[in-house]
Amino acid sequence: MKLKHPFLSNKVEIPKNHSDDVDNIRSWLAHQPHLPKLTDEHIMMFLHSCYYSGERTKTTIDNYYTVRAQCSDLFTGWTWDVLKSSFDMYTMTQLPRLTPEGYRVLLYRLRDPDPSKLVFNDALKTFFAFNDVCISEDGLLAGYVVVFDMKGLCLGHLARVSTCMNAVRKFMIYIQDCHPVRLKGVHVINTFSLIDKILCLVKPLMQSDLIQLLHLHPDVNTLNEFVPLDILPLDYGGTTKHTEELHKDTTQLIETKYLKWLEQSEAYTADLKKRIGKPRSQLIGLELEGSFKSLSFD
């Protein structure tokens, strides 16, 4: 299958009732020489993620490509050596079955609990590559639910992450102000006393909307209020494949189908030298001009 312009593999239809919205963003882009050329499908992805708010869509597009330009340490160098090293350390996979609301569930957890092997920048780089692949595979979805399994996490991991707070801030900015998906929930399972220390690190970087989406669970059972347990992997009490099988499927998909695509996608960033007028913000210094993209709960 010949892949299309990053970041879409599956075709995205443009609903007739939103063709004018696409045209309006297209007209705006014509006056933004610093931004790359976008297909109508790309524009539709951003519109959908912003619930068809024109102004929010413009801001999110600008944020998306500006952050990728200014944070090249996280959005370039997606070689298989880097990705495979991270996939050996962490599970990053999407569950094959959607929730009744049509949400895709993404599962993250440690595979190797040795904190001395944690290279946080590479972990984030792989996280962003994986998320781009998910968007490409899914096209337009009602939303995403993220599940972080804390099993195996220890103070050694936290100590290494605490030395990389600039990267943590970049991650939080991207997820909250740039990522072109509808985020519907963030669930942390198998929590323990260390969760308080983790929240002390990241909560000051979280907008109130994201905090409202955050739910902590001592084990997998209370997750059932938000995600039917039967769609989870076998090792979580569900009926889907074992997590390791899903993880293998994900790594094979990326290795066999997406490496060239990811390499090409590195070029789709803002050319900040061509920006007209006042700089959007000092994103490399991580000082955003307010909260740009609000999450929705409908």
SULRA-V432998 format. One record per residue. N is the residue number from 1. RES is the residue in three letters. PSI is psi in whole degrees, 0 to 359 (999 if undefined). Layout:
n=N res=RES psi=PSI
n=N res=RES psi=PSI
This chain:
n=1 res=MET psi=126
n=2 res=LYS psi=122
n=3 res=LEU psi=151
n=4 res=LYS psi=180
n=5 res=HIS psi=128
n=6 res=PRO psi=139
n=7 res=PHE psi=39
n=8 res=LEU psi=126
n=9 res=SER psi=309
n=10 res=ASN psi=145
n=11 res=LYS psi=137
n=12 res=VAL psi=120
n=13 res=GLU psi=145
n=14 res=ILE psi=106
n=15 res=PRO psi=141
n=16 res=LYS psi=325
n=17 res=ASN psi=356
n=18 res=HIS psi=12
n=19 res=SER psi=325
n=20 res=ASP psi=325
n=21 res=ASP psi=318
n=22 res=VAL psi=316
n=23 res=ASP psi=320
n=24 res=ASN psi=318
n=25 res=ILE psi=322
n=26 res=ARG psi=318
n=27 res=SER psi=319
n=28 res=TRP psi=318
n=29 res=LEU psi=331
n=30 res=ALA psi=340
n=31 res=HIS psi=19
n=32 res=GLN psi=76
n=33 res=PRO psi=344
n=34 res=HIS psi=346
n=35 res=LEU psi=148
n=36 res=PRO psi=164
n=37 res=LYS psi=133
n=38 res=LEU psi=142
n=39 res=THR psi=165
n=40 res=ASP psi=327
n=41 res=GLU psi=320
n=42 res=HIS psi=314
n=43 res=ILE psi=319
n=44 res=MET psi=322
n=45 res=MET psi=315
n=46 res=PHE psi=317
n=47 res=LEU psi=314
n=48 res=HIS psi=316
n=49 res=SER psi=335
n=50 res=CYS psi=16
n=51 res=TYR psi=36
n=52 res=TYR psi=23
n=53 res=SER psi=118
n=54 res=GLY psi=314
n=55 res=GLU psi=319
n=56 res=ARG psi=323
n=57 res=THR psi=315
n=58 res=LYS psi=315
n=59 res=THR psi=317
n=60 res=THR psi=319
n=61 res=ILE psi=313
n=62 res=ASP psi=314
n=63 res=ASN psi=314
n=64 res=TYR psi=308
n=65 res=TYR psi=332
n=66 res=THR psi=315
n=67 res=VAL psi=319
n=68 res=ARG psi=330
n=69 res=ALA psi=317
n=70 res=GLN psi=345
n=71 res=CYS psi=51
n=72 res=SER psi=339
n=73 res=ASP psi=339
n=74 res=LEU psi=345
n=75 res=PHE psi=16
n=76 res=THR psi=170
n=77 res=GLY psi=32
n=78 res=TRP psi=62
n=79 res=THR psi=160
n=80 res=TRP psi=328
n=81 res=ASP psi=314
n=82 res=VAL psi=313
n=83 res=LEU psi=316
n=84 res=LYS psi=320
n=85 res=SER psi=318
n=86 res=SER psi=320
n=87 res=PHE psi=337
n=88 res=ASP psi=333
n=89 res=MET psi=326
n=90 res=TYR psi=146
n=91 res=THR psi=127
n=92 res=MET psi=110
n=93 res=THR psi=157
n=94 res=GLN psi=139
n=95 res=LEU psi=139
n=96 res=PRO psi=331
n=97 res=ARG psi=138
n=98 res=LEU psi=160
n=99 res=THR psi=167
n=100 res=PRO psi=334
n=101 res=GLU psi=354
n=102 res=GLY psi=20
n=103 res=TYR psi=141
n=104 res=ARG psi=135
n=105 res=VAL psi=127
n=106 res=LEU psi=133
n=107 res=LEU psi=131
n=108 res=TYR psi=135
n=109 res=ARG psi=166
n=110 res=LEU psi=142
n=111 res=ARG psi=322
n=112 res=ASP psi=115
n=113 res=PRO psi=3
n=114 res=ASP psi=109
n=115 res=PRO psi=338
n=116 res=SER psi=343
n=117 res=LYS psi=356
n=118 res=LEU psi=119
n=119 res=VAL psi=98
n=120 res=PHE psi=319
n=121 res=ASN psi=318
n=122 res=ASP psi=324
n=123 res=ALA psi=316
n=124 res=LEU psi=319
n=125 res=LYS psi=316
n=126 res=THR psi=322
n=127 res=PHE psi=314
n=128 res=PHE psi=321
n=129 res=ALA psi=314
n=130 res=PHE psi=317
n=131 res=ASN psi=323
n=132 res=ASP psi=320
n=133 res=VAL psi=318
n=134 res=CYS psi=315
n=135 res=ILE psi=317
n=136 res=SER psi=316
n=137 res=GLU psi=323
n=138 res=ASP psi=330
n=139 res=GLY psi=220
n=140 res=LEU psi=127
n=141 res=LEU psi=156
n=142 res=ALA psi=332
n=143 res=GLY psi=175
n=144 res=TYR psi=142
n=145 res=VAL psi=130
n=146 res=VAL psi=134
n=147 res=VAL psi=119
n=148 res=PHE psi=120
n=149 res=ASP psi=119
n=150 res=MET psi=359
n=151 res=LYS psi=130
n=152 res=GLY psi=349
n=153 res=LEU psi=140
n=154 res=CYS psi=177
n=155 res=LEU psi=330
n=156 res=GLY psi=320
n=157 res=HIS psi=316
n=158 res=LEU psi=321
n=159 res=ALA psi=320
n=160 res=ARG psi=321
n=161 res=VAL psi=323
n=162 res=SER psi=342
n=163 res=THR psi=358
n=164 res=CYS psi=39
n=165 res=MET psi=333
n=166 res=ASN psi=319
n=167 res=ALA psi=322
n=168 res=VAL psi=318
n=169 res=ARG psi=319
n=170 res=LYS psi=317
n=171 res=PHE psi=313
n=172 res=MET psi=322
n=173 res=ILE psi=314
n=174 res=TYR psi=312
n=175 res=ILE psi=323
n=176 res=GLN psi=331
n=177 res=ASP psi=357
n=178 res=CYS psi=325
n=179 res=HIS psi=121
n=180 res=PRO psi=58
n=181 res=VAL psi=164
n=182 res=ARG psi=107
n=183 res=LEU psi=124
n=184 res=LYS psi=347
n=185 res=GLY psi=145
n=186 res=VAL psi=116
n=187 res=HIS psi=129
n=188 res=VAL psi=117
n=189 res=ILE psi=163
n=190 res=ASN psi=47
n=191 res=THR psi=157
n=192 res=PHE psi=192
n=193 res=SER psi=332
n=194 res=LEU psi=339
n=195 res=ILE psi=327
n=196 res=ASP psi=319
n=197 res=LYS psi=323
n=198 res=ILE psi=315
n=199 res=LEU psi=328
n=200 res=CYS psi=328
n=201 res=LEU psi=315
n=202 res=VAL psi=336
n=203 res=LYS psi=323
n=204 res=PRO psi=343
n=205 res=LEU psi=0
n=206 res=MET psi=132
n=207 res=GLN psi=158
n=208 res=SER psi=325
n=209 res=ASP psi=318
n=210 res=LEU psi=322
n=211 res=ILE psi=321
n=212 res=GLN psi=337
n=213 res=LEU psi=350
n=214 res=LEU psi=129
n=215 res=HIS psi=134
n=216 res=LEU psi=138
n=217 res=HIS psi=128
n=218 res=PRO psi=333
n=219 res=ASP psi=187
n=220 res=VAL psi=340
n=221 res=ASN psi=319
n=222 res=THR psi=350
n=223 res=LEU psi=339
n=224 res=ASN psi=337
n=225 res=GLU psi=336
n=226 res=PHE psi=326
n=227 res=VAL psi=123
n=228 res=PRO psi=128
n=229 res=LEU psi=337
n=230 res=ASP psi=342
n=231 res=ILE psi=356
n=232 res=LEU psi=165
n=233 res=PRO psi=162
n=234 res=LEU psi=319
n=235 res=ASP psi=355
n=236 res=TYR psi=11
n=237 res=GLY psi=7
n=238 res=GLY psi=195
n=239 res=THR psi=4
n=240 res=THR psi=175
n=241 res=LYS psi=159
n=242 res=HIS psi=147
n=243 res=THR psi=319
n=244 res=GLU psi=325
n=245 res=GLU psi=317
n=246 res=LEU psi=320
n=247 res=HIS psi=317
n=248 res=LYS psi=319
n=249 res=ASP psi=318
n=250 res=THR psi=312
n=251 res=THR psi=322
n=252 res=GLN psi=320
n=253 res=LEU psi=312
n=254 res=ILE psi=316
n=255 res=GLU psi=320
n=256 res=THR psi=336
n=257 res=LYS psi=333
n=258 res=TYR psi=356
n=259 res=LEU psi=312
n=260 res=LYS psi=320
n=261 res=TRP psi=317
n=262 res=LEU psi=320
n=263 res=GLU psi=317
n=264 res=GLN psi=324
n=265 res=SER psi=340
n=266 res=GLU psi=335
n=267 res=ALA psi=346
n=268 res=TYR psi=81
n=269 res=THR psi=173
n=270 res=ALA psi=144
n=271 res=ASP psi=94
n=272 res=LEU psi=339
n=273 res=LYS psi=340
n=274 res=LYS psi=359
n=275 res=ARG psi=135
n=276 res=ILE psi=133
n=277 res=GLY psi=201
n=278 res=LYS psi=137
n=279 res=PRO psi=144
n=280 res=ARG psi=310
n=281 res=SER psi=167
n=282 res=GLN psi=71
n=283 res=LEU psi=328
n=284 res=ILE psi=334
n=285 res=GLY psi=356
n=286 res=LEU psi=43
n=287 res=GLU psi=85
n=288 res=LEU psi=149
n=289 res=GLU psi=71
n=290 res=GLY psi=185
n=291 res=SER psi=116
n=292 res=PHE psi=313
n=293 res=LYS psi=115
n=294 res=SER psi=143
n=295 res=LEU psi=153
n=296 res=SER psi=152
n=297 res=PHE psi=10
n=298 res=ASP psi=999
